[in-house]
């Protein structure tokens, strides 16, 4: 249980993060039209390949034909989820429902707008967004979705988080976040978590441009093992854990192509320094789970 000083620090960090992710700059950074070329490339390639591989390997063909259930936590402006839904349609994989949650009301509003703008009406009707913090996925999302917890619990085939779970580590509530993920997944369901690699030091350099001094809690980046540990502790099976990706989200076309060309060599000589950490975990089937 956090002490009073910890609670004050957590409240301060929460306020700072909310201020950061309700700004106009954040909306431009995390929505499709104004995001960097790099993230568009990754959604089509590195990230997209991971999603498709997981779905094809762990989601039964019968469900892919009938309609899979997706959830992105910390979805920001919805760019990743909207792109994934559109990609699955092109691949002939049906979507039953796709839910995106984020703690920023401004970003959720932007996500709803982008879904209407970039998806066909029939597909857009399957994509729903709600304001919910990562540590309270179930309890806070039901109000915005107009559903009950029982309607969501244990019903999702795939949960995805990109550049979001590090904030749970900073706020010391990552265990609650992962418990929510576990509770949303159906037996055999999979969570794909992608976040910044603490062994890629250039991430910290951008902090020099904020104009204010930040403490260690605000810039904390977990190690790959630290990203994975909460999933194992929650009883999920770790099926992949690695560093990857050399293309910055904000890269322009030129830098993206340069890093794409260099990626095979960098993966051989310095994979542990890749920009991203990837943890893929699976909910054990009934009878094997510690929670059976």
DOKOL-694749 format. One record per residue: residue in three letters; x, y, z of N, C-alpha, C in turn. Coordinates in steps of 0.1 Angstrom, whole numbers, padded with zeros to 4 digits, always signed. Layout:
ALAXYZXYZXYZ...
//
This chain:
UNK+0008-0012+0000+0000+0000+0000+0009+0012+0000UNK+0007+0022-0010+0016+0034-0010+0013+0042+0002UNK+0024+0048+0007+0022+0057+0019+0018+0071+0014UNK+0015+0080+0023+0010+0093+0020+0019+0101+0010UNK+0032+0100+0012+0041+0107+0003+0040+0101-0011UNK+0040+0088-0012+0038+0081-0025+0026+0086-0032UNK+0015+0086-0024+0002+0090-0030+0002+0105-0036UNK+0009+0113-0029+0011+0127-0033+0019+0128-0046UNK+0029+0119-0047+0038+0119-0058+0030+0113-0070UNK+0023+0103-0068+0015+0096-0078+0004+0106-0084UNK-0002+0114-0075-0012+0124-0079-0005+0134-0088UNK+0007+0138-0084+0014+0149-0092+0017+0143-0106UNK+0022+0131-0106+0026+0125-0119+0014+0123-0128UNK+0003+0119-0122-0010+0118-0130-0014+0131-0136UNK-0013+0141-0128-0017+0155-0133-0008+0159-0144UNK+0005+0156-0143+0015+0160-0153+0012+0152-0166UNK+0010+0139-0165+0007+0131-0177-0006+0135-0184UNK-0016+0138-0176-0029+0142-0182-0027+0156-0189UNK-0019+0165-0183-0017+0178-0190-0010+0176-0203UNK+0000+0166-0203+0008+0164-0215+0000+0158-0226UNK-0010+0149-0222-0017+0141-0233-0031+0147-0235UNK-0033+0159-0231-0045+0167-0236-0042+0179-0244UNK-0029+0181-0246-0024+0192-0254-0026+0190-0269UNK-0027+0202-0276-0028+0201-0290-0017+0194-0297UNK-0004+0195-0291+0007+0188-0297+0005+0173-0296UNK-0001+0168-0285-0003+0153-0284-0013+0148-0294UNK-0024+0156-0296-0034+0152-0305-0028+0151-0319UNK-0020+0161-0323-0013+0160-0336-0004+0148-0337UNK+0003+0145-0326+0013+0135-0326+0007+0121-0327UNK-0005+0119-0321-0011+0106-0320-0023+0104-0328UNK-0025+0112-0338-0036+0110-0348-0030+0109-0362UNK-0038+0102-0370-0032+0097-0383-0027+0108-0392UNK-0035+0118-0394-0032+0128-0404-0019+0135-0401UNK-0016+0137-0389-0004+0146-0385+0007+0138-0378UNK+0006+0125-0376+0016+0117-0370+0028+0115-0380UNK+0039+0111-0375+0051+0110-0384+0049+0098-0394UNK+0057+0099-0405+0058+0088-0415+0062+0075-0408UNK+0071+0076-0399+0077+0064-0393+0066+0055-0386UNK+0057+0061-0379+0047+0053-0373+0038+0046-0383UNK+0035+0053-0394+0027+0047-0404+0034+0035-0411UNK+0047+0037-0413+0055+0026-0418+0055+0014-0408UNK+0056+0016-0395+0057+0005-0385+0043-0002-0385UNK+0032+0006-0386+0019-0001-0385+0017-0010-0397UNK+0023-0006-0408+0022-0015-0420+0032-0026-0420UNK+0043-0025-0413+0054-0035-0414+0057-0041-0400UNK+0066-0036-0392+0070-0042-0380+0059-0045-0371UNK+0051-0035-0367+0040-0038-0358+0029-0046-0364UNK+0026-0043-0377+0015-0050-0384+0019-0065-0385UNK+0031-0068-0388+0036-0082-0389+0034-0090-0376UNK+0037-0083-0365+0035-0089-0352+0021-0092-0349UNK+0012-0083-0352-0002-0085-0349-0008-0096-0357UNK-0004-0097-0370-0009-0107-0379-0004-0121-0375UNK+0009-0121-0372+0015-0134-0368+0008-0140-0355UNK+0005-0131-0345-0001-0135-0333-0015-0140-0336UNK-0023-0133-0344-0036-0136-0347-0037-0150-0354UNK-0028-0151-0364-0028-0163-0372-0024-0176-0364UNK-0015-0173-0354-0010-0185-0346-0019-0188-0334UNK-0025-0178-0328-0032-0180-0315-0047-0178-0316UNK-0052-0172-0326-0067-0170-0327-0072-0181-0337UNK-0081-0190-0332-0086-0201-0341-0092-0195-0354UNK-0090-0203-0364-0096-0199-0377-0111-0197-0377UNK-0118-0205-0369-0132-0203-0368-0136-0189-0362UNK-0128-0184-0353-0130-0171-0347-0127-0160-0357UNK-0116-0162-0364-0112-0152-0374-0123-0151-0385UNK-0129-0162-0388-0140-0161-0398-0153-0155-0392UNK-0155-0158-0379-0167-0153-0373-0166-0138-0368UNK-0154-0135-0364-0152-0121-0359-0144-0121-0346UNK-0132-0115-0346-0124-0115-0334-0127-0102-0326UNK-0123-0103-0313-0126-0092-0304-0112-0086-0300UNK-0111-0073-0302-0098-0066-0300-0100-0055-0289UNK-0089-0052-0282-0089-0041-0273-0075-0035-0273UNK-0074-0022-0274-0062-0015-0273-0063-0006-0261UNK-0054-0008-0251-0053+0000-0239-0043+0011-0241UNK-0046+0023-0236-0037+0035-0239-0036+0038-0254UNK-0048+0038-0260-0049+0039-0275-0046+0053-0281UNK-0044+0063-0272-0042+0076-0277-0052+0081-0287UNK-0048+0086-0298-0058+0091-0308-0063+0080-0317UNK-0061+0067-0314-0068+0056-0321-0061+0051-0333UNK-0050+0057-0337-0043+0055-0350-0040+0040-0351UNK-0034+0034-0341-0030+0020-0341-0042+0011-0343UNK-0053+0013-0335-0064+0004-0336-0072+0006-0349UNK-0074+0018-0354-0080+0020-0366-0073+0014-0378UNK-0060+0015-0377-0051+0009-0388-0052-0007-0387UNK-0052-0012-0375-0053-0027-0373-0066-0032-0379UNK-0077-0025-0375-0090-0030-0380-0091-0029-0395UNK-0086-0019-0401-0086-0017-0415-0077-0028-0422UNK-0066-0031-0416-0057-0041-0421-0063-0055-0421UNK-0070-0058-0410-0076-0071-0408-0087-0073-0419UNK-0094-0062-0421-0105-0063-0432-0099-0067-0445UNK-0088-0060-0448-0081-0063-0461-0076-0077-0462UNK-0072-0083-0450-0067-0096-0450-0078-0107-0449UNK-0090-0103-0449-0101-0112-0448-0104-0117-0434UNK-0099-0110-0424-0101-0114-0410-0112-0105-0404UNK-0123-0111-0401-0135-0104-0396-0133-0098-0382UNK-0138-0087-0379-0138-0081-0366-0152-0080-0360UNK-0153-0086-0348-0166-0085-0341-0167-0072-0334UNK-0157-0068-0326-0157-0055-0320-0142-0051-0317UNK-0139-0038-0318-0126-0033-0314-0128-0022-0305UNK-0122-0022-0293-0124-0012-0283-0110-0005-0280UNK-0110+0008-0279-0099+0015-0276-0101+0023-0263UNK-0092+0023-0254-0093+0031-0241-0081+0039-0239UNK-0083+0051-0233-0072+0060-0229-0077+0069-0218UNK-0068+0073-0210-0072+0082-0199-0074+0096-0203UNK-0070+0100-0215-0072+0114-0220-0085+0116-0228UNK-0094+0123-0223-0107+0126-0230-0105+0132-0244UNK-0095+0141-0244-0092+0148-0257-0087+0138-0268UNK-0079+0129-0264-0074+0119-0274-0085+0109-0278UNK-0094+0105-0268-0105+0097-0271-0115+0103-0281UNK-0117+0116-0280-0125+0124-0289-0119+0124-0303UNK-0105+0125-0303-0098+0125-0316-0099+0111-0322UNK-0098+0101-0314-0099+0087-0319-0113+0084-0326UNK-0123+0089-0319-0137+0087-0325-0138+0094-0338UNK-0132+0106-0339-0133+0113-0351-0125+0106-0363UNK-0113+0101-0359-0105+0094-0370-0112+0081-0374UNK-0118+0074-0365-0125+0062-0369-0136+0065-0379UNK-0144+0075-0377-0154+0079-0386-0148+0084-0399UNK-0137+0090-0399-0131+0096-0411-0124+0085-0420UNK-0118+0075-0414-0109+0066-0421-0115+0052-0423UNK-0126+0049-0417-0131+0036-0418-0145+0036-0425UNK-0148+0026-0433-0161+0025-0438-0172+0025-0427UNK-0184+0030-0430-0194+0031-0419-0196+0018-0412UNK-0197+0007-0420-0200-0006-0414-0189-0011-0404UNK-0176-0008-0408-0165-0012-0400-0164-0002-0388UNK-0166+0011-0391-0165+0021-0380-0175+0018-0369UNK-0186+0012-0372-0196+0009-0362-0192-0002-0352UNK-0181-0009-0356-0176-0020-0347-0165-0015-0338UNK-0161-0002-0340-0149+0004-0333-0155+0013-0322UNK-0152+0011-0310-0158+0019-0299-0146+0024-0290UNK-0147+0036-0285-0137+0042-0276-0143+0046-0263UNK-0135+0046-0253-0140+0050-0239-0128+0055-0232UNK-0131+0065-0223-0121+0071-0214-0119+0061-0202UNK-0107+0056-0201-0104+0047-0190-0089+0046-0188UNK-0085+0047-0176-0070+0046-0173-0066+0031-0173UNK-0054+0029-0177-0049+0015-0178-0050+0007-0166UNK-0049+0013-0154-0050+0006-0141-0065+0003-0137UNK-0075+0008-0145-0089+0006-0142-0096+0003-0155UNK-0091-0006-0163-0096-0009-0176-0111-0013-0176UNK-0115-0022-0168-0128-0027-0167-0138-0016-0161UNK-0134-0012-0149-0144-0004-0141-0146+0010-0148UNK-0136+0015-0154-0138+0029-0160-0144+0028-0174UNK-0142+0017-0181-0146+0017-0195-0161+0014-0197UNK-0167+0007-0187-0181+0002-0189-0190+0014-0190UNK-0188+0025-0183-0197+0036-0184-0197+0042-0198UNK-0185+0044-0204-0184+0050-0217-0189+0041-0228UNK-0189+0028-0225-0193+0018-0235-0208+0014-0233UNK-0213+0018-0222-0227+0014-0219-0229+0000-0217UNK-0220-0007-0211-0220-0021-0209-0218-0024-0194UNK-0219-0037-0191-0216-0042-0178-0203-0049-0178UNK-0196-0050-0167-0183-0057-0166-0184-0072-0171UNK-0195-0078-0168-0197-0092-0172-0197-0093-0188UNK-0201-0082-0195-0202-0083-0209-0188-0083-0215UNK-0178-0078-0208-0164-0077-0213-0155-0087-0207UNK-0157-0092-0195-0148-0100-0188-0146-0114-0196UNK-0133-0117-0199-0130-0130-0205-0135-0132-0219UNK-0136-0121-0226-0142-0122-0240-0133-0117-0251UNK-0121-0113-0248-0113-0107-0259-0102-0116-0263UNK-0100-0117-0277-0090-0125-0283-0076-0119-0282UNK-0076-0106-0284-0063-0099-0285-0064-0085-0278UNK-0054-0082-0269-0052-0069-0263-0039-0064-0268UNK-0038-0051-0271-0026-0045-0276-0023-0032-0268UNK-0011-0030-0265-0006-0017-0259+0006-0012-0265UNK+0007+0000-0270+0019+0005-0276+0023+0018-0269UNK+0035+0019-0264+0040+0030-0257+0031+0035-0246UNK+0026+0026-0238+0017+0031-0227+0020+0024-0214UNK+0024+0012-0213+0025+0005-0200+0036+0011-0192UNK+0046+0017-0198+0057+0023-0190+0051+0034-0180UNK+0040+0040-0183+0034+0049-0174+0028+0042-0161UNK+0024+0030-0163+0019+0022-0152+0031+0019-0142UNK+0043+0016-0148+0055+0014-0140+0058+0027-0133UNK+0057+0038-0139+0060+0051-0133+0051+0054-0122UNK+0038+0051-0124+0028+0053-0114+0026+0042-0104UNK+0034+0032-0105+0035+0020-0095+0021+0013-0095UNK+0014+0012-0106+0002+0005-0106+0001-0005-0118UNK+0013-0010-0122+0014-0019-0134+0007-0032-0131UNK+0007-0036-0118+0001-0049-0114-0014-0048-0117UNK-0020-0037-0113-0035-0035-0116-0038-0035-0131UNK-0029-0029-0138-0031-0028-0153-0031-0043-0159UNK-0021-0050-0155-0020-0064-0161-0031-0073-0156UNK-0036-0071-0143-0047-0079-0139-0059-0076-0147UNK-0061-0063-0151-0072-0060-0159-0071-0066-0173UNK-0059-0066-0178-0057-0073-0191-0060-0087-0190UNK-0055-0094-0180-0058-0108-0178-0073-0111-0177UNK-0080-0102-0170-0094-0104-0168-0102-0102-0181UNK-0097-0094-0190-0104-0091-0203-0102-0102-0213UNK-0090-0109-0212-0087-0119-0222-0095-0132-0219UNK-0099-0138-0230-0105-0151-0229-0094-0161-0227UNK-0097-0174-0223-0087-0184-0222-0080-0186-0236UNK-0067-0185-0236-0060-0186-0248-0058-0173-0255UNK-0064-0162-0250-0062-0149-0256-0048-0144-0253UNK-0044-0134-0262-0030-0129-0262-0030-0114-0260UNK-0019-0110-0253-0016-0095-0252-0003-0092-0258UNK-0003-0082-0267+0009-0077-0273+0013-0064-0267UNK+0024-0063-0261+0028-0050-0254+0041-0046-0261UNK+0041-0033-0266+0053-0027-0272+0056-0014-0265UNK+0068-0012-0261+0071+0001-0254+0086+0004-0256UNK+0090+0015-0251+0104+0020-0253+0114+0011-0245UNK+0125+0009-0252+0136+0001-0246+0146+0010-0238UNK+0148+0007-0226+0156+0015-0217+0171+0015-0222UNK+0175+0006-0230+0188+0005-0235+0191+0013-0248UNK+0180+0020-0252+0182+0029-0263+0182+0043-0257UNK+0194+0049-0254+0195+0061-0245+0190+0074-0252UNK+0188+0074-0265+0184+0086-0272+0170+0090-0268UNK+0162+0081-0263+0149+0085-0258+0149+0096-0248UNK+0159+0095-0239+0160+0105-0228+0164+0119-0233UNK+0171+0119-0245+0176+0132-0250+0165+0142-0252UNK+0153+0137-0256+0142+0147-0259+0138+0155-0247UNK+0141+0149-0235+0137+0156-0223+0144+0169-0221UNK+0155+0171-0228+0162+0184-0226+0154+0195-0233UNK+0145+0192-0241+0137+0202-0248+0124+0206-0241UNK+0121+0200-0230+0109+0203-0224+0109+0216-0216UNK+0121+0221-0213+0122+0233-0206+0120+0232-0191UNK+0119+0220-0186+0117+0219-0171+0124+0206-0167UNK+0128+0206-0154+0135+0195-0148+0125+0184-0145UNK+0128+0172-0149+0119+0160-0146+0126+0151-0137UNK+0119+0145-0127+0125+0136-0118+0125+0122-0124UNK+0132+0112-0117+0134+0099-0122+0120+0092-0125UNK+0110+0094-0117+0097+0087-0119+0091+0091-0132UNK+0094+0104-0137+0088+0108-0149+0095+0104-0162UNK+0107+0099-0160+0115+0094-0172+0118+0079-0171UNK+0113+0073-0161+0116+0058-0159+0113+0050-0171UNK+0122+0042-0176+0120+0032-0186+0123+0019-0180UNK+0114+0009-0180+0117-0004-0174+0126-0012-0184UNK+0133-0021-0178+0141-0031-0186+0131-0041-0193UNK+0136-0048-0202+0128-0058-0209+0122-0068-0198UNK+0131-0073-0189+0126-0082-0179+0115-0075-0170UNK+0117-0063-0167+0107-0056-0159+0094-0054-0166UNK+0094-0052-0179+0082-0052-0187+0075-0065-0186UNK+0083-0076-0186+0077-0090-0187+0072-0094-0173UNK+0078-0090-0163+0076-0096-0150+0061-0095-0145UNK+0054-0084-0146+0041-0083-0142+0031-0093-0149UNK+0034-0096-0161+0026-0106-0169+0027-0120-0163UNK+0040-0123-0160+0043-0136-0154+0036-0137-0141UNK+0037-0127-0133+0032-0127-0119+0017-0128-0119UNK+0010-0123-0130-0004-0124-0131-0009-0137-0136UNK+0000-0146-0138-0003-0160-0143-0004-0161-0158UNK+0000-0151-0165+0000-0152-0180+0013-0159-0185UNK+0012-0166-0196+0023-0173-0201+0031-0164-0211UNK+0044-0163-0208+0052-0154-0217+0056-0162-0229UNK+0052-0157-0241+0055-0165-0253+0065-0158-0262UNK+0068-0145-0259+0079-0138-0267+0083-0126-0258UNK+0096-0124-0259+0102-0113-0251+0115-0109-0258UNK+0115-0097-0264+0127-0093-0272+0127-0078-0274UNK+0139-0073-0278+0140-0059-0283+0140-0060-0298UNK+0135-0049-0304+0134-0049-0319+0131-0034-0323UNK+0131-0032-0336+0126-0020-0343+0137-0008-0342UNK+0140-0003-0353+0150+0008-0354+0144+0021-0361UNK+0131+0021-0363+0125+0032-0370+0117+0041-0359UNK+0121+0053-0358+0114+0062-0348+0100+0065-0353UNK+0091+0066-0344+0077+0069-0347+0076+0082-0355UNK+0085+0092-0351+0084+0105-0357+0092+0107-0369UNK+0099+0096-0374+0108+0097-0385+0101+0102-0398UNK+0107+0110-0406+0102+0113-0419+0105+0101-0429UNK+0101+0103-0442+0103+0093-0451+0118+0089-0453UNK+0127+0099-0454+0141+0096-0456+0147+0088-0445UNK+0145+0093-0433+0151+0086-0421+0145+0071-0420UNK+0132+0070-0423+0126+0057-0422+0132+0047-0432UNK+0135+0052-0444+0141+0043-0454+0155+0040-0450UNK+0163+0049-0445+0176+0047-0440+0177+0036-0429UNK+0168+0038-0419+0168+0028-0408+0162+0015-0412UNK+0153+0015-0422+0148+0002-0427+0160-0006-0434UNK+0168+0001-0441+0179-0005-0448+0190-0010-0438UNK+0192-0003-0427+0202-0006-0417+0197-0017-0407UNK+0184-0019-0406+0178-0028-0396+0184-0042-0396UNK+0185-0049-0407+0191-0062-0407+0205-0063-0400UNK+0213-0053-0403+0227-0053-0397+0226-0050-0382UNK+0218-0040-0379+0216-0036-0365+0211-0047-0356UNK+0202-0055-0362+0196-0066-0355+0206-0077-0352UNK+0216-0078-0360+0227-0088-0358+0237-0083-0348UNK+0241-0070-0349+0252-0065-0340+0247-0059-0328UNK+0235-0054-0327+0230-0047-0315+0216-0048-0312UNK+0210-0060-0313+0196-0062-0312+0191-0057-0298UNK+0199-0059-0287+0194-0055-0274+0193-0040-0273UNK+0198-0032-0282+0197-0018-0282+0186-0013-0291UNK+0178-0022-0297+0167-0018-0305+0158-0008-0298UNK+0150+0000-0305+0142+0011-0299+0131+0006-0291UNK+0126-0006-0294+0114-0010-0287+0116-0023-0279UNK+0108-0025-0269+0107-0038-0261+0094-0044-0264UNK+0094-0057-0267+0082-0064-0271+0080-0076-0261UNK+0068-0076-0255+0064-0087-0246+0051-0092-0251UNK+0050-0105-0254+0038-0111-0258+0034-0122-0248UNK+0022-0121-0243+0018-0131-0232+0004-0137-0236UNK+0002-0149-0230-0011-0156-0234-0018-0160-0221UNK-0031-0159-0220-0038-0164-0209-0040-0179-0210UNK-0036-0185-0199-0036-0200-0200-0051-0205-0200UNK-0052-0216-0207-0066-0222-0208-0070-0228-0194UNK-0083-0229-0193-0089-0235-0180-0082-0248-0178UNK-0079-0250-0165-0072-0263-0161-0057-0261-0160UNK-0052-0251-0167-0037-0249-0167-0035-0236-0159UNK-0045-0227-0158-0043-0214-0152-0042-0215-0137UNK-0034-0207-0131-0033-0206-0117-0046-0201-0110UNK-0054-0195-0119-0067-0189-0114-0079-0198-0117UNK-0077-0210-0121-0088-0219-0125-0096-0222-0113
//
